Amino acid sequence: MFYVTYIFNHSLLYDIQFVIFNFNFNLNFFKHSNIIT
């Protein structure tokens, strides 16, 4: 049981980091595309 909750928490943290990374990447891309155009 502890192992399952550990895996779940770990994957949840990983998903949150992935979402934040994608958000930052898209934000930077949007800024650069605005500068270019």
BELFEN-V54337 format. One record per residue. N is the residue number from 1. RES is the residue in one small letter. PHI is phi in degrees with one decimal (NA if undefined). BURIAL is 1 if it has 24 or more other C-alpha atoms within 12 Angstrom, else 0. D_LAST is the distance of its C-alpha to the last C-alpha in whole Angstrom. Layout:
# BELFEN-V54337
n:N res:RES phi:PHI burial:BURIAL d_last:D_LAST
n:N res:RES phi:PHI burial:BURIAL d_last:D_LAST
This chain:
# BELFEN-V54337
n:1 res:m phi:NA burial:0 d_last:54
n:2 res:f phi:-61.9 burial:0 d_last:52
n:3 res:y phi:-64.7 burial:0 d_last:51
n:4 res:v phi:-65.2 burial:0 d_last:49
n:5 res:t phi:-66.6 burial:0 d_last:48
n:6 res:y phi:-64.6 burial:0 d_last:46
n:7 res:i phi:-62.0 burial:0 d_last:44
n:8 res:f phi:-63.7 burial:0 d_last:43
n:9 res:n phi:-64.1 burial:0 d_last:42
n:10 res:h phi:-64.9 burial:0 d_last:40
n:11 res:s phi:-67.1 burial:0 d_last:38
n:12 res:l phi:-64.9 burial:0 d_last:37
n:13 res:l phi:-62.5 burial:0 d_last:36
n:14 res:y phi:-64.3 burial:0 d_last:34
n:15 res:d phi:-63.3 burial:0 d_last:33
n:16 res:i phi:-64.6 burial:0 d_last:32
n:17 res:q phi:-62.7 burial:0 d_last:30
n:18 res:f phi:-64.9 burial:0 d_last:28
n:19 res:v phi:-64.9 burial:0 d_last:27
n:20 res:i phi:-63.7 burial:0 d_last:26
n:21 res:f phi:-63.2 burial:0 d_last:24
n:22 res:n phi:-64.3 burial:0 d_last:22
n:23 res:f phi:-63.9 burial:0 d_last:21
n:24 res:n phi:-64.9 burial:0 d_last:20
n:25 res:f phi:-64.0 burial:0 d_last:18
n:26 res:n phi:-65.3 burial:0 d_last:16
n:27 res:l phi:-65.6 burial:0 d_last:15
n:28 res:n phi:-65.3 burial:0 d_last:14
n:29 res:f phi:-63.1 burial:0 d_last:12
n:30 res:f phi:-64.5 burial:0 d_last:11
n:31 res:k phi:-62.3 burial:0 d_last:10
n:32 res:h phi:-65.1 burial:0 d_last:9
n:33 res:s phi:-67.0 burial:0 d_last:6
n:34 res:n phi:-69.7 burial:0 d_last:5
n:35 res:i phi:-67.0 burial:0 d_last:6
n:36 res:i phi:-66.8 burial:0 d_last:4
n:37 res:t phi:-79.0 burial:0 d_last:0
